[in-house]
Amino acid sequence: MIPDELAVLLAPLEAFEAIRRDVVHLGDRLCDFSYANPYDGVAESTRAVLVEALAERRALSLQYSPFGGQTRARRAVADALRRSHGLAWSYRDVVLAPGAMAGLHLALRLAGQPGDEVVIPVPAWLDYPLYARHLGLSPVLVPLGGPDFGLDVTALAAAITPRTCAVLLSQPANPTGRHYPSTTWAALADVLAAAERRTGRPLTLIADETHRDFVAAGTFSSPAAAWPATLIVYSFGKYHFLQGQRAGYLAVSPRHPRRATLADEAVRWSRILGLCTPNALMESAIPALLALHHDLAWLDERRVRTVALLREAGYEVAPADATLFLYVGTPDGRDDFEFTRELAAAGVLVLPAPLFHHRGYFRLALTASRDMCERGLAILQRAAMRPACSGS
């Protein structure tokens, strides 16, 4: 039986899935902005990488790989991290995992013990608190600052107690699409250092960098540059639109005070938790995937146009310069789930804010087809002008 403390965290997504099931019969008429599924398809260059990996003829190319992952793939990840983050990663700092969700489990398991607290700025990805609670940790949710959803380091400082083991956040942020600058990480590092002195306890920063490829080239700002005790989680699924292939990793910062033992601990935990590694085909593809670069001009253009049209219709849209999402306020303060149901009945699917531990907003994915975007935006514009139902 699922414990009540987990069931309450499962409930918002399950409520949305009930809405989804009610309208899935619309088929091609449905404008699906809920998840970042690529309705315009996967790039041919990405498909070619998978075909090449499958064509490999080594006798054991599709068999079991070691816990932690194939050394060749781990070396490729470490090389890429050295270039992108400017820190001296070794392949031994990298533990391959079947997606970012598995990487998050490992990071949380490394960061604390049952009874510890994890501070999570919200809105945040839906299952951060679920994973923490499942591992016996207590999630402490801290609202982000103001309508621009900047990271409120003062509020984070106030939330840290002697039981706190980690701060868990995403960069760029999901669902808001904010890419935090390096000054934010410097300020957070000051807060964490002061908290360590106050509580006498080391603090881990867990950085979910799943969407880091969706910022302008050369501009990504990683928390690892500011705080040595950082664990990075990443997924290959988002950038390459291979979400269903479940390939990612956990990377221990080379500046981490426990660098010498932490990745080996993660390898052992991957066995204990039954997470293992990505499938062998995806591990073989990782070096080539790391060498791929996709033209994202379409995404930037779609983001700018969608924000402009939504704001013109009267929606409040959080400032966004990264990720595959926009975070949009419900018109006239309408209830988020009720507005989601209203949109679904009209043929548009979005994710309501309670999934992200927040209220009064919805998340809109930018990966719908061009036709879906045109039809869906027209429906959203009409919905903004429609008065709220009495009593809603």
DRENNUVO-187455 format. One record per residue (C-alpha): y, z, x; residue in one letter. Coordinates in steps of 0.05 Angstrom, whole numbers, padded with zeros to 5 digits, always signed. Layout:
REM DRENNUVO-187455
YZXA...
This chain:
REM DRENNUVO-187455
+00000+00000+00000M+00070-00017+00025I+00112+00046+00034P+00173+00053-00011D+00219+00054+00049E+00195-00017+00067L+00190-00042-00004A+00264-00029-00016V+00280-00072+00045L+00234-00128+00021L+00264-00129-00049A+00328-00171-00039P+00291-00231-00010L+00236-00225-00062E+00289-00226-00116A+00318-00289-00086F+00249-00322-00081E+00240-00309-00156A+00305-00348-00168I+00280-00403-00122R+00213-00409-00158R+00250-00417-00224D+00286-00480-00200V+00239-00511-00149V+00215-00558-00204H+00282-00595-00198L+00254-00628-00135G+00303-00678-00104D+00356-00657-00154R+00360-00588-00121L+00414-00579-00069C+00382-00529-00021D+00432-00491+00023F+00388-00429+00028S+00352-00436+00095Y+00367-00478+00156A+00313-00529+00141N+00333-00598+00169P+00333-00643+00108Y+00358-00701+00150D+00296-00695+00193G+00278-00675+00264V+00305-00716+00323A+00258-00769+00350E+00268-00740+00420S+00240-00674+00395T+00180-00707+00362R+00167-00745+00427A+00163-00679+00465V+00110-00653+00418L+00070-00718+00421V+00072-00715+00497E+00049-00643+00498A-00009-00660+00451L-00028-00719+00495A-00039-00675+00556E-00111-00683+00578R-00125-00620+00617R-00190-00589+00593A-00158-00522+00575L-00090-00547+00553S-00100-00524+00481L-00138-00460+00495Q-00117-00387+00503Y-00058-00372+00548S-00046-00305+00582P-00009-00250+00546F+00064-00261+00562G+00054-00336+00563G+00040-00393+00611Q+00073-00383+00679T+00100-00454+00679R+00136-00444+00613A+00162-00375+00634R+00190-00405+00698R+00225-00460+00659A+00257-00407+00613V+00279-00365+00673A+00310-00426+00707D+00348-00444+00643A+00373-00372+00635L+00398-00372+00707R+00439-00434+00692R+00466-00412+00624S+00478-00338+00637H+00492-00335+00711G+00443-00279+00724L+00383-00280+00771A+00325-00284+00722W+00253-00286+00747S+00196-00314+00706Y+00169-00242+00705R+00229-00222+00663D+00209-00270+00607V+00155-00256+00555V+00139-00313+00509L+00130-00296+00435A+00112-00333+00371P+00184-00338+00349G+00246-00293+00351A+00216-00247+00298M+00160-00228+00345A+00210-00222+00402G+00251-00173+00360L+00189-00131+00347H+00177-00127+00422L+00250-00110+00438A+00252-00054+00386L+00186-00026+00411R+00212-00025+00483L+00279+00005+00463A+00257+00068+00428G+00204+00114+00399Q+00190+00133+00327P+00245+00178+00301G+00300+00143+00342D+00358+00107+00311E+00380+00034+00318V+00452+00017+00303V+00460-00050+00268I+00527-00083+00250P+00524-00114+00181V+00523-00164+00150P+00463-00180+00194A+00399-00221+00192W+00358-00194+00135L+00297-00165+00171D+00329-00126+00228Y+00326-00060+00188P+00256-00078+00162L+00227-00086+00231Y+00261-00023+00256A+00235+00018+00197R+00165-00010+00205H+00164+00013+00277L+00185+00083+00258G+00258+00075+00277L+00317+00092+00232S+00366+00034+00221P+00439+00056+00219V+00480+00001+00186L+00553-00005+00207V+00600-00053+00170P+00635-00107+00211L+00710-00104+00214G+00755-00137+00162G+00750-00205+00128P+00741-00240+00195D+00678-00200+00209F+00697-00182+00280G+00654-00131+00316L+00684-00062+00301D+00668-00026+00366V+00703+00037+00342T+00657+00042+00282A+00597+00029+00327L+00619+00085+00373A+00623+00133+00314A+00553+00114+00292A+00519+00129+00358I+00485+00197+00360T+00437+00232+00409P+00380+00199+00369R+00407+00128+00381T+00365+00085+00426C+00395+00016+00415A+00447-00029+00384V+00419-00093+00353L+00463-00153+00338L+00465-00228+00339S+00509-00273+00382Q+00532-00318+00351P+00528-00277+00288A+00482-00293+00230N+00503-00298+00173P+00578-00302+00189T+00577-00357+00242G+00624-00317+00288R+00618-00328+00363H+00644-00265+00396Y+00686-00273+00459P+00672-00239+00525S+00727-00188+00511T+00685-00162+00453T+00627-00149+00500W+00671-00115+00551A+00697-00068+00496A+00626-00055+00471L+00603-00040+00542A+00658+00013+00548D+00634+00043+00482V+00561+00044+00504L+00578+00074+00572A+00620+00129+00539A+00564+00143+00489A+00513+00149+00545E+00557+00201+00579R+00566+00238+00514R+00494+00238+00491T+00460+00237+00559G+00414+00182+00535R+00407+00110+00558P+00424+00056+00507L+00393-00013+00500T+00432-00072+00474L+00386-00121+00437I+00419-00190+00432A+00390-00240+00384D+00415-00306+00415E+00376-00352+00369T+00438-00393+00352H+00471-00395+00420R+00461-00470+00427D+00509-00483+00369F+00572-00466+00408V+00614-00514+00448A+00583-00531+00515A+00599-00481+00569G+00632-00431+00522T+00575-00385+00504F+00589-00311+00517S+00527-00268+00526S+00527-00192+00519P+00481-00190+00580A+00542-00206+00624A+00574-00140+00604A+00517-00091+00592W+00460-00086+00643P+00409-00055+00595A+00405-00117+00551T+00344-00149+00520L+00353-00221+00496I+00313-00252+00440V+00312-00327+00429Y+00277-00379+00386S+00267-00453+00402F+00262-00467+00328G+00336-00469+00308K+00366-00517+00360Y+00307-00565+00357H+00295-00556+00282F+00224-00533+00296L+00228-00468+00257Q+00158-00472+00231G+00128-00479+00301Q+00144-00406+00318R+00162-00408+00392A+00210-00361+00426G+00216-00306+00477Y+00240-00238+00498L+00280-00236+00564A+00295-00172+00602V+00362-00174+00637S+00353-00177+00712P+00406-00122+00715R+00366-00076+00669H+00353-00007+00702P+00281-00012+00679R+00271-00085+00699R+00213-00070+00745A+00168-00046+00688T+00198-00068+00621L+00171-00139+00617A+00101-00116+00635D+00107-00064+00579E+00127-00120+00531A+00066-00160+00551V+00021-00101+00535R+00057-00088+00469W+00048-00161+00450S-00027-00148+00453R-00023-00080+00417I+00019-00109+00360L-00026-00171+00355G+00033-00217+00368L+00005-00254+00428C+00043-00317+00448T+00066-00383+00417P+00009-00432+00406N-00013-00470+00468A+00018-00535+00445L+00087-00504+00439M+00081-00469+00506E+00065-00535+00538S+00126-00566+00505A+00176-00512+00526I+00197-00542+00594P+00212-00609+00561A+00248-00576+00502L+00293-00539+00550L+00314-00606+00580A+00333-00636+00512L+00406-00638+00490H+00424-00657+00419H+00490-00687+00395D+00518-00635+00346L+00582-00672+00328A+00554-00681+00257W+00548-00605+00250L+00619-00591+00273D+00646-00645+00226E+00605-00618+00168R+00628-00547+00182R+00701-00565+00184V+00697-00608+00121R+00657-00557+00082T+00703-00500+00100V+00764-00541+00079A+00734-00561+00012L+00710-00491-00004L+00777-00460+00013R+00813-00513-00027E+00770-00493-00087A+00792-00421-00077G+00733-00391-00039Y+00743-00342+00018E+00704-00368+00078V+00692-00325+00139A+00718-00357+00204P+00659-00393+00235A+00653-00433+00299D+00578-00430+00311A+00508-00425+00279T+00483-00468+00222L+00515-00425+00168F+00579-00408+00130L+00591-00341+00098Y+00629-00348+00033V+00659-00297-00015G+00639-00301-00088T+00697-00325-00131P+00738-00270-00165D+00692-00216-00139G+00633-00238-00181R+00566-00203-00171D+00531-00240-00114D+00462-00243-00146F+00490-00265-00213E+00531-00319-00180F+00469-00341-00141T+00431-00347-00207R+00488-00386-00238E+00488-00435-00180L+00413-00442-00181A+00415-00460-00255A+00465-00514-00236A+00420-00540-00181G+00447-00505-00118V+00409-00453-00076L+00447-00404-00031V+00428-00336-00003L+00465-00277-00034P+00496-00223+00010A+00448-00166-00006P+00396-00203+00036L+00443-00189+00095F+00457-00116+00074H+00525-00133+00047H+00558-00149-00020R+00604-00200-00051G+00587-00261-00009Y+00534-00314-00001F+00507-00354+00059R+00508-00429+00058L+00466-00469+00107A+00495-00534+00134L+00429-00569+00144T+00420-00598+00074A+00419-00674+00070S+00484-00712+00065R+00470-00727-00008D+00455-00654-00022M+00520-00633+00011C+00561-00681-00032E+00529-00661-00097R+00525-00587-00080G+00598-00581-00059L+00619-00612-00125A+00578-00560-00162I+00607-00504-00120L+00678-00529-00134Q+00665-00528-00209R+00633-00459-00205A+00695-00431-00172A+00737-00452-00231M+00689-00424-00283R+00707-00355-00309P+00658-00298-00296A+00614-00279-00354C+00637-00216-00389S+00600-00155-00365G+00574-00190-00302S
